[in-house]
Amino acid sequence: MPVSLGLGLPQMKQYDLGRDVAEVARAAEDIGYESLWVFERIIFPEPATQGLYNVPGLPWPDQYRSVADPLITLALAAGATSRARLGTSVLVAPLHVPFQLARSLASLDTASGGRVIAGLGTGWSLDEYAAASVAPFEKRGAVLDELLDVCAAVWGPDPVSYTGTLTTIAPSEVGPKPARPVPVYLPANSPRATRRLVDRADGWLPVAMGADRLTEQWDRIREVAAERGRERPLGVCVRANARYSAAPVTGADRAPFHGDVAQIVADLAAHAATGVPEILLDLQGTTRDASELIDVAAEVYRAARAAGV
């Protein structure tokens, strides 16, 4: 069975938010992409307190200088499409008030006819935490746990009632409710995060770092799931942060999903061969505008399907 393919929506500074999101979303759905995705970056610190992903000396990508709000971007895409699922990969949970985020996701799911996938994480940027977090960086896991609790309460039957560290909800009617149970996807970047994923989530959101590494991670998660008695299936959507180029990228150190269409499709095939059901291809960082993004997305999709991916 072919892997399900998703596409990252245009959020970066080279795009016109009001025009390009709807245009790309409609085109992607017409091409055959089954899901549309957003990510979250809120500031571009200069100088940054730490390197990208906490790697010392690793610079932040220039395209992070301006990234549109993920939920507004998804709302624009929802109004322009009718079938594609709408996912976040990821929302940084501690940058949001839990109750407000739970309500926003419920409203978006209702408005889109039940198409939202809530991908949630804890983030890594100390500068973003300093600017906008609801709790210190050291409390990030606890904030995510509370957000999961609040979402379950707010999306569930009325009266809603909850008492936590950040959130207190007196017995209340809270609406609108989601059109259906919203799937929650989580990363698994540590043993604690893996246990949270297995115990509480509907799916896993890894970042593509090579097919062999993905297989190792997926095997470990399934081991933990067996150890903890999880019986229901766990979904997977791999985020592939692509860097498209018209010419092939040469050299033994080429990163996965960096290169021309043929190289990107080869990487899609390798990752699909691991058995994961869905891959999110984010091409927006290296395309000049919405027109090129649509053209490259269409070429990759056709070539991938022709290759049996």
SENUGU-384580 format. One line per 8 residues: number of its first residue (from 1); their letters; for each residue y negated, x, z negated of C-alpha. Coordinates in steps of 0.05 Angstrom, whole numbers, plus 32768, in hexadecimal, padded with zeros to 4 digits. Each point is the difference from the previous one (the first is absolute). Example, Ala and Ser with C-alpha at 12.3 -4.5 7.8 and 13.67 -1.06 7.14 Angstrom:
2
1> as> 805A,80F6,7F64 | 7FBB,801B,800D;
END
This chain:
309
1> mpvslglg> 8000,8000,8000 | 7FBC,801E,8013 | 7FD3,8016,7FC7 | 7FC4,7FD3,7FF2 | 7FC0,8023,8015 | 7FBC,7FF6,7FDD | 7FBB,801A,8013 | 7FC7,8019,7FD5;
9> lpqmkqyd> 7FBF,7FD9,800A | 7FBE,8023,8011 | 7FDA,800E,7FBF | 7FDF,8043,800E | 7FB9,8012,8013 | 800A,8003,804C | 8011,7FB6,8002 | 7FD4,7FC1,7FFF;
17> lgrdvaev> 801D,7FD8,7FC7 | 7FE7,7FBC,8017 | 8019,8008,8047 | 8039,8032,8001 | 802D,7FE6,7FC7 | 800B,7FBD,8022 | 8007,801F,8045 | 8034,8033,7FE9;
25> araaedig> 8025,7FCC,7FD6 | 8007,7FD0,803A | 8014,8036,8030 | 8034,801D,7FCF | 8020,7FBB,7FF7 | 8002,7FF5,804B | 801F,8045,800B | 8038,7FEF,7FCF;
33> yeslwvfe> 7FED,8022,7FBF | 801C,7FD5,7FC8 | 7FD1,8015,7FC8 | 7FB9,8019,7FF6 | 7FEC,802E,7FC8 | 7FC4,801B,7FD9 | 7FF6,8039,7FCE | 7FCC,800D,7FCB;
41> riifpepa> 7FCD,8039,7FF8 | 7FBF,7FF0,7FDD | 7FD7,8040,8000 | 7FFD,8045,8020 | 7FEA,8030,7FCA | 7FDB,803F,8013 | 8017,802D,7FE3 | 8041,7FDF,7FEB;
49> tqglynvp> 8018,800B,7FB9 | 8046,800F,801B | 8022,8009,8043 | 8020,7FC9,8028 | 803C,7FE2,7FDB | 7FF0,8030,7FC7 | 8014,803C,802B | 7FD0,8039,7FEE;
57> glpwpdqy> 7FD5,8014,803B | 801A,7FCA,802F | 7FC1,7FDF,801E | 7FF6,7FB6,8006 | 8004,7FE8,8048 | 7FBD,7FF3,8020 | 8014,7FB9,8012 | 8001,7FEE,7FB6;
65> rsvadpli> 7FB4,8004,8000 | 7FFC,7FB6,800D | 803A,7FCF,7FF7 | 7FF5,7FB5,8002 | 8017,7FD4,7FC6 | 804A,7FF1,800A | 8000,7FB6,7FEC | 7FC3,7FF0,802B;
73> tlalaaga> 8022,8024,803A | 8040,7FD8,7FF6 | 7FD8,7FBF,7FFC | 7FE1,800F,8044 | 8045,800F,801C | 801D,7FC0,7FE2 | 7FCD,7FD6,8024 | 8010,8021,8043;
81> tsrarlgt> 804D,7FFC,7FFC | 8036,7FCE,7FF1 | 8042,8025,7FFA | 7FF8,8048,7FE8 | 800B,800E,7FB7 | 7FC3,801D,7FDC | 800E,803B,7FD1 | 7FDC,8030,7FD2;
89> svlvaplh> 8019,8047,7FFE | 7FE6,8007,7FCD | 7FCD,7FE0,7FD3 | 7FEF,802F,7FC7 | 800E,7FD1,7FC6 | 7FD3,801F,7FCB | 7FC3,7FF9,802E | 8006,7FB4,7FF9;
97> vpfqlars> 7FF9,7FCD,7FC8 | 8047,7FE5,7FFD | 7FEF,7FB6,7FFD | 7FCE,8003,8039 | 8030,8027,802C | 8038,7FCF,7FF3 | 7FD4,7FC6,8014 | 7FE7,8023,803F;
105> lasldtas> 8047,800F,8017 | 8015,7FB8,7FF2 | 7FC5,7FE5,8028 | 800E,802F,803A | 8049,7FEC,8001 | 7FED,7FB6,8000 | 7FCC,8009,8037 | 8031,8028,802C;
113> ggrviagl> 803A,7FD0,7FF8 | 802A,802D,7FD3 | 7FFC,8043,8023 | 7FE7,8030,7FCA | 8027,803D,7FE7 | 7FE1,801D,7FC1 | 800A,804B,8000 | 7FE5,801C,7FBE;
121> gtgwslde> 7FFA,8047,7FE6 | 7FDD,8029,7FCA | 7FD8,8030,802D | 7FF2,8049,7FF5 | 7FB4,800C,8006 | 7FDC,8010,7FC0 | 7FBE,7FF4,8023 | 8014,7FB9,8013;
129> yaaasvap> 8016,7FF3,7FB9 | 7FBE,8019,7FE5 | 7FDA,7FD2,8030 | 8026,7FC0,7FFA | 803F,7FFE,7FD5 | 800B,7FCC,7FC9 | 8024,8034,7FD4 | 8006,804C,7FFC;
137> fekrgavl> 802C,8026,8031 | 8032,800D,7FC9 | 800B,7FB5,7FF8 | 800D,7FF3,804B | 804A,7FED,7FF8 | 7FF0,7FCF,7FC8 | 7FCA,7FE0,802B | 8031,7FF6,8039;
145> delldvca> 8032,7FE2,7FD1 | 7FCC,7FCF,7FE6 | 7FEB,7FEF,8047 | 8048,7FEF,8011 | 8003,7FD3,7FC2 | 7FBE,7FDE,8011 | 8015,7FF3,8048 | 8041,7FE1,7FE9;
153> avwgpdpv> 7FDA,7FD3,7FD1 | 7FC7,7FEC,802F | 802F,7FF4,803B | 802F,7FD7,7FD4 | 7FFC,7FB9,7FE7 | 7FC6,7FE4,7FD9 | 7FEC,8003,7FC9 | 7FF7,804B,8007;
161> sytgtltt> 7FFB,8026,7FBE | 8000,804B,7FF5 | 7FEB,8033,7FCC | 7FFE,804B,8011 | 7FD6,803D,7FF4 | 7FCF,7FF2,8039 | 800C,7FB7,800C | 7FFF,7FC0,7FD6;
169> iapsevgp> 800B,7FBD,8023 | 7FFA,7FC2,7FD5 | 8030,7FC9,8016 | 7FE1,7FEC,8042 | 800B,7FE4,8045 | 7FF7,803A,8031 | 7FFF,7FF4,804A | 800B,8003,8039;
177> kparpvpv> 8048,8016,7FF9 | 8020,802C,8035 | 8021,7FDC,8039 | 8042,8020,7FEA | 8015,8037,7FCF | 7FD7,803D,8016 | 802D,803D,800A | 7FE9,803B,7FD5;
185> ylpanspr> 800D,8046,801B | 7FF8,803F,7FD6 | 8005,804B,8009 | 8034,802B,7FDB | 7FDC,8042,7FF5 | 801E,8010,7FBB | 803C,7FEC,7FD6 | 7FD6,7FCB,7FDB;
193> atrrlvdr> 7FE5,7FE5,8042 | 8047,7FFC,801C | 8017,7FD8,7FC4 | 7FC4,7FD1,8008 | 8010,7FF8,804A | 8049,7FEF,7FF2 | 7FF2,7FD2,7FC6 | 7FC3,7FDA,8019;
201> adgwlpva> 7FF3,8006,804B | 8018,7FE0,8040 | 7FF8,803F,802A | 7FF1,804A,8003 | 7FC4,8021,8023 | 8010,8049,8010 | 7FD4,802E,802A | 8024,8021,803B;
209> mgadrlte> 800C,8049,7FF0 | 803C,800A,802E | 8041,7FDA,800A | 802A,802E,7FD4 | 7FD0,7FF9,7FC5 | 7FFD,7FB5,800A | 804C,7FFC,7FFD | 8001,8028,7FC0;
217> qwdrirev> 7FCC,7FD3,7FE0 | 8022,7FC1,8017 | 8044,8017,7FE6 | 7FE1,800F,7FBC | 7FDF,7FBC,7FFC | 8041,7FDE,8010 | 8023,8029,7FCA | 7FCC,7FEA,7FCD;
225> aaergrer> 8007,7FB8,8017 | 804B,8003,7FF5 | 7FF7,8020,7FBC | 7FCF,7FCA,7FEA | 802A,7FC7,801B | 7FD2,7FE8,8038 | 8026,7FD2,802E | 7FCC,7FE3,8030;
233> plgvcvra> 7FEE,8029,803D | 7FC3,802E,7FFF | 7FD2,7FFF,803C | 7FE2,803F,801D | 7FC2,800D,802A | 7FF3,8049,8011 | 7FB7,8013,800A | 7FFA,8030,803A;
241> narysaap> 7FBA,801F,8001 | 7FFD,8015,8049 | 7FD2,8033,8020 | 8002,7FEE,804A | 7FEE,8033,8036 | 8003,7FF8,804B | 8025,8042,8006 | 803F,8014,7FDA;
249> vtgadrap> 7FF7,8026,7FBF | 8027,8041,8001 | 8018,802D,7FC8 | 8038,7FFD,7FCD | 7FD0,7FE7,7FCB | 7FEF,7FBF,8024 | 7FFD,7FC8,7FCD | 8025,7FBE,800B;
257> fhgdvaqi> 7FD9,7FCF,802B | 7FCF,8035,8018 | 7FFF,8006,804C | 8002,7FD9,8040 | 8022,7FBD,800C | 8044,8020,800E | 7FFE,8028,7FC0 | 7FEA,7FC4,7FD7;
265> vadlaaha> 8038,7FD6,801E | 8032,8037,7FF1 | 7FEA,8000,7FB7 | 8005,7FB4,7FFE | 8047,8005,801A | 8013,8034,7FCC | 7FE4,7FD8,7FC7 | 801D,7FBE,8019;
273> atgvpeil> 8045,8022,8003 | 7FFE,8006,7FB4 | 800A,7FB5,7FFD | 7FBB,7FEB,7FE6 | 7FED,7FBB,8019 | 7FB6,800A,800E | 7FCF,8037,8012 | 7FB4,7FFA,7FFD;
281> ldlqgttr> 7FDE,802B,8034 | 7FB8,8010,7FEF | 7FDF,801D,803F | 7FB7,7FF1,7FF0 | 7FEB,8044,7FE5 | 8002,8025,8043 | 7FEE,7FCB,8033 | 7FB8,7FFD,8015;
289> daselidv> 7FF6,7FB5,8001 | 8024,7FBD,7FFF | 800F,8003,804A | 8024,8042,7FFA | 8024,7FE9,7FC1 | 801B,7FC3,8025 | 8014,8029,803C | 8025,8034,7FD7;
297> aaevyraa> 8021,7FCB,7FD4 | 8019,7FDC,803D | 801B,803F,8021 | 8024,8015,7FC0 | 801D,7FBB,7FF6 | 801B,7FFB,8048 | 801C,8046,7FFE | 8021,7FF4,7FBC;
305> raagv> 8021,7FC0,8016 | 8017,8021,8041 | 801F,8037,7FD6 | 8026,7FCD,7FD6 | 7FD5,8006,7FC2;
END
